Every structure is written in structure tokens, then in C-alpha cells.
Amino acid sequence: MFAVVKTGGKQYKVAQGDVIQVEKLPGEAKAKVDLAEVLMVCDNGKVSVGTPHVKGASVSAEIVEQKRSAKLIVFKKKRRQNYRRRNNHRQDFTVLKITGIKA
């Protein structure tokens, strides 16, 4: 059994026991989270596709930890104009463990 959920503007294919990284969600470690935007559920070959969401379906997950990604360098340059700007960026994200899928 697997489901396709939408969170943080992105879609993820999840099954029970999966560990995924999603855009930052509020909450501390060990907190329970319900992902209600379920786009598709497949249960032993029986597929339910929502328009846009599957009615009554939800995916429950547990927050494992809150983390930050590796540092990215943002560099802007305009040739022959002596224009150079250097910045850094670190994105926050949440690590989730999928505990159950309710179809």
C-alpha cells in the first residue's frame, strides 16, 4: 500500500515505514502529524485517485527531527560592470517517518 501526498508545494510517494524529507513543518521531534492532502492511494492494485484529493484519506507521520540543509553559495555577477555579490543560503526541512496510511 502506498499513497501520493502533497506538502510544501511538492508531491511525495510514501509507504508505511518510509522516512522522507519535506519542507519545514511546525512541531518538535516525536510529534504526530497528519497529512490530509492525499492525491492518490493504491491498496493491493486498487487505485483511488482524487479530484483533487481523495475523500476520507489521510497519512499519519511522526516528526523525527528538524534539520537544515548544507550551505549553498549564491553568487551574482554582471560582466564588465564590476558587480559581484556573494550570499549563502541554508534551507530548513523536516524529517518525517510515515506511521500509517488510512484510505
Phi, psi and omega in degrees: 000132176217165180218158173247119182244156179242126175207138180067026180079007181233160180247141182228136173269120185232152172227166181296132180094351179291150174242121184232158175252124180235169175303154187305128175245145178290143178137160179262173177298146181075003178280149179269141180228138175251125176260106188270341181276077180264119184270330182204144175229132176240119182235101180053048178088347177271113186257131174243119180248132182272162177229077002270343182241152176283125182291132176080358181268145175206157178238125179261141183217164178237135179285122178276310178195162173255129184226174174234144181286175177293157183288132175251142177264127177253115184235125178247140180210140172240122186293144178061014180243002184055041181245113177220130178228134180236127177225168176238157178214136173230122182270136174278143175212164182242137176262122182246143171248122182284123183257339180187154177235123179251118185272000000 
